[in-house]
């Protein structure tokens, strides 16, 4: 995408049915995909999140925005109806455009949307302590619980094959074979890492494909920094709903552990700092099952530990694929950034493999099961 023209933001904002008048905006967030701005108005109590949607990643923006509209309205109705499980959640609301559409298109055909800004909240790239992990797990579990009565047939698959391991491996093999940037030679070790694990990782897709694992409405991008915490460090809202679509809850749990039980950053260069923190894993799992355990099936629960390995593997493949292919998908901050990200993920997977039996036992204990 071309860089955002900041002088155009007031005009874009004016196309939405928002309270207050635009005063200024500043870039926020650490996401790889979209451009996000915090818009301040003439009323200090009212501000908004204005976001440009990346069309290179999201090919079906009408479908994407329809999905978000369905989920946010559903959550708002749960909260307004007095649902006791929803009482602790804050509302993430889409502000409609003046023409009542959920997004607007600028002169360069960029698509923009506007959310309410939830005052007094913050996000965390790294989980600071077990209590925060517990609250984060409870929040993501609650999000899944509150949306579990939405028919997945009402949502579109806006990014086809998003967590489909067969498609990710196929794409990986194609870019390795083509080697358009001449980078394959330097990643021989990483390619071998993928090859030795690919058969094991196909298990998830097989279980979804034959119906053993049910398809539900899922978030599909449960990085810990997609949870908003209030000033009392209570988790109050789940954000970044671009990838809400049909999937398995195991994608959500696994990705949350990938980012939430690792004290190092997703792109940590010093691989010795990367490890699965079992205390964080335990507390996240405990919080998650307190809320999501109300509707999960036994087969979903029995694969929670494996899902952490699966999601770490598939995200590592995506980073490595993008690096070999010339860094077209993820925004990079320096040359080799995607390779650094891939190596970080593969190191994290190795630590999960070393603790896998302990992970399974932690899940069992969180359910009160003893073997």
LINSULDA-V16071 format. One line per field, one symbol per residue. ss: DSSP state (a for helix, b for strand, c for the rest). A space follows every 10 residues. Layout:
BEGIN
ss->???
END
This chain:
BEGIN
ss->cccccaaaaa aaaccbcccc cbbbbbbccc ccccbbbbbb bcccccbbbb bbbccccccc aaaaaaaaaa aaaaaaaaaa cccaaacccc cccbccbccc cccbbccccc bbbbbbcccc cbccccccca aaaaaaaaaa aaaaaaaccc caaacccccc ccccaaaaaa aaaaaaaacc cccaaaaaaa aaaaaccaaa aaaaaaaaac cccccbbbcc cccaaabbbc ccccbbbbcc ccccbbbcaa aaaaaaaaaa cbcccccccc aaaccbcaaa aaaaaaaaaa aacccccaaa aacaaaaaaa aaaaaaaaaa aaaaaccccc ccccccaaaa aaaaaaaaaa aaaacaaaaa aaaaaacccc c
END
